[in-house]
Amino acid sequence: MLQVKTTCPELTVDEVAELMEDSRIILIDVNPRRRWASGHLPGAINLDPNEFTADDLPPSKLTTLIFYCNDTNSHASRYAAQKAARFGYTDVFTMPAGIRGWLAARKPVAAG
């Protein structure tokens, strides 16, 4: 029987920044579209945590996916990561600090 993760590993802001050097990771911002447009991690895509499907994710279930939302008080990234794991993705992480933690660490952002 297939075991589905109930929680996904968490990464710090610095760990995500280091992993961003690998072009094979996919960063997924699950903040509302307006929040994403005002500032997000460079290269991040924006998905609605309630609406995305497996078709919105890369075809390879081995792709590293890193989900983040606003901050540690928001659970959208955990929900979205667990959803991806249920779709069969095996390398799924969250960055609980979210965009607020990223900005507080003075990491680069993209807008638009």
N, C-alpha and C positions, 0 to 999 in steps of 0.2 A: 504494500500500500504506500502511496506517495505521501511523504510527510511535508506539510506546508509550514513554513516558519510563522510563528505567531508574533515574533519581534524581529526586527532587522538591526544589525550592528550600527552603532552610532560613531560618527567621525567628528573630530574637532575641526574648527576653521582652518588651522594650520595643516592638518592632514589632508583636507580637501584641496587647499592651495597647492600642496605638493603633488597630489594626484592629478591635478589639472594639467600638468606637464605631459600626461599621457593622453594622446588624442583619441584613445579608444573608450574613454569614459563618457557617459552622458549625464549632464547636470539637468535636473528637472525642478523648476520653480513652480510650486503649487499655490502661490499667492494669487489673489485676484489680478486679472489682466492689467488693470490700471496701476496697481502696485508694481507689477513686473516691468511695465513700460517706464516707470520712473527710476528704476535701478535694479539690476540683477547681476548675478555672477556672469562674467564674460563667457559666452557660448551656451548659456542655459536656455532651454526651451521652456515654454510656459504651458502647463496643462491644468485643467480643472480637476481636482482630486476626485470629484464625484462623477464626472462625465467621461474621463478618458477610458479607452479600451486598449486591448493588446495591439490593435492595429496602429495605435498612436505611438507605440514603442518600437525599438529596433527589432528586426526579424530574429536575430540571434538571441536566444535565451541566456547565453553566456556573457552578454554585454554587461559591463559594470554600470549600474544606475545609482545615482546619488540624488536623493530627494531633499528639498529644504522648503521651508515656508517662512513665516515672519520671525518668530523667536521661540524660546523654550516654552512659552505658554500656549502655543498653537500646536494642535495635534494633527494638522492636515498632512504634514510630511510623513508621519508614522502611518497614517491611514493609507496614503497613496503608495508607500513602500510595501506595505502588507498586501495591498491589492496587486501590485506588480509580482510579488512572490506567489500569490495565488494563480497568476497567469503563467507561472512556471519559470520566471526569471530567478536565477540562483545566486547572483552577485549583486545584492541590493542593500543599500546603506541609506542612512539619514544623517543630516547635519542639524542637530537640534537647535544650535545657536541661531540658525536662520539668517536672513539677510541683515537683521539688526546686529547680530554677532559679527557678521562679515564686515559690516560698516564700522563697527566699534574697533575692530582689529586693523582698520585702515587698509583693507584689501581693495584691489581694483574692481570697479563696477562698469557695466555697460548700461546704456539706456536706449529707449526706443523700441 
